């Protein structure tokens, strides 16, 4: 009798897994692969960043900064 209940449970689990009744996924912007990259805009942004005197490398921005007020800061 226990074996019959176990088999019924395993069959129910398999039917549930294979049923395919899943909620449709919500589209996110990262899924939009059809949008082409605007290379002129990208090159212009890179040029603006290269010409910006106040721009710093990313590793320089990781040190304690006086305008860093986000989560994990010591204020």
C-alpha positions as CSV (number, residue, x, y, z in Angstrom):
1,X,0.0,0.0,0.0
2,X,2.8,2.4,0.8
3,X,4.5,1.6,-2.5
4,X,1.3,2.5,-4.3
5,X,1.1,5.8,-2.5
6,X,4.7,6.5,-3.3
7,X,4.2,5.7,-7.0
8,X,1.1,7.9,-7.1
9,X,3.1,10.8,-5.5
10,X,5.9,10.4,-8.0
11,X,3.5,10.4,-10.9
12,X,1.7,13.4,-9.5
13,X,5.1,15.2,-9.2
14,X,6.0,14.3,-12.8
15,X,2.7,15.5,-14.2
16,X,3.1,18.7,-12.3
17,X,6.6,19.3,-13.6
18,X,5.7,18.5,-17.2
19,X,2.3,20.2,-17.3
20,X,3.7,23.4,-18.9
21,X,1.3,25.7,-17.2
22,X,3.8,28.4,-16.3
23,X,3.2,32.1,-15.9
24,X,4.6,34.0,-18.9
25,X,7.8,35.7,-18.2
26,X,7.7,39.5,-17.9
27,X,9.9,41.1,-20.5
28,X,12.8,43.2,-19.3
29,X,14.9,45.7,-21.2
30,X,17.8,43.3,-21.3
31,X,15.7,40.9,-23.4
32,X,15.4,43.5,-26.1
33,X,18.1,42.2,-28.5
34,X,16.4,43.6,-31.6
35,X,17.4,47.2,-30.9
36,X,20.5,48.1,-32.8
37,X,23.5,49.8,-31.1
38,X,23.9,53.4,-32.1
39,X,27.6,53.4,-32.7
40,X,27.8,57.2,-33.4
41,X,26.1,57.9,-30.0
42,X,28.4,55.4,-28.3
43,X,31.5,56.9,-29.8
44,X,30.4,60.4,-28.9
45,X,29.8,59.3,-25.3
46,X,33.2,57.7,-25.1
47,X,34.8,60.9,-26.6
48,X,32.9,63.0,-24.0
49,X,34.2,60.8,-21.2
50,X,37.8,60.9,-22.5
51,X,37.6,64.7,-22.7
52,X,36.1,65.2,-19.3
53,X,38.8,66.5,-16.9
54,X,36.8,65.4,-13.8
55,X,36.4,61.8,-14.9
56,X,38.4,59.2,-12.9
57,X,39.2,55.6,-13.5
58,X,36.8,53.2,-11.8
59,X,39.3,52.0,-9.3
60,X,39.9,55.6,-8.1
61,X,36.2,55.9,-7.4
62,X,36.2,53.0,-5.0
63,X,38.1,54.8,-2.3
64,X,36.2,56.7,0.5
65,X,34.8,59.8,-1.2
66,X,33.3,62.8,0.5
67,X,30.2,62.6,-1.7
68,X,29.7,58.9,-1.2
69,X,26.5,58.7,0.8
70,X,25.0,55.3,-0.3
71,X,24.5,52.1,1.6
72,X,27.5,50.8,3.5
73,X,29.1,54.2,4.0
74,X,30.4,55.2,7.4
75,X,28.2,58.2,7.9
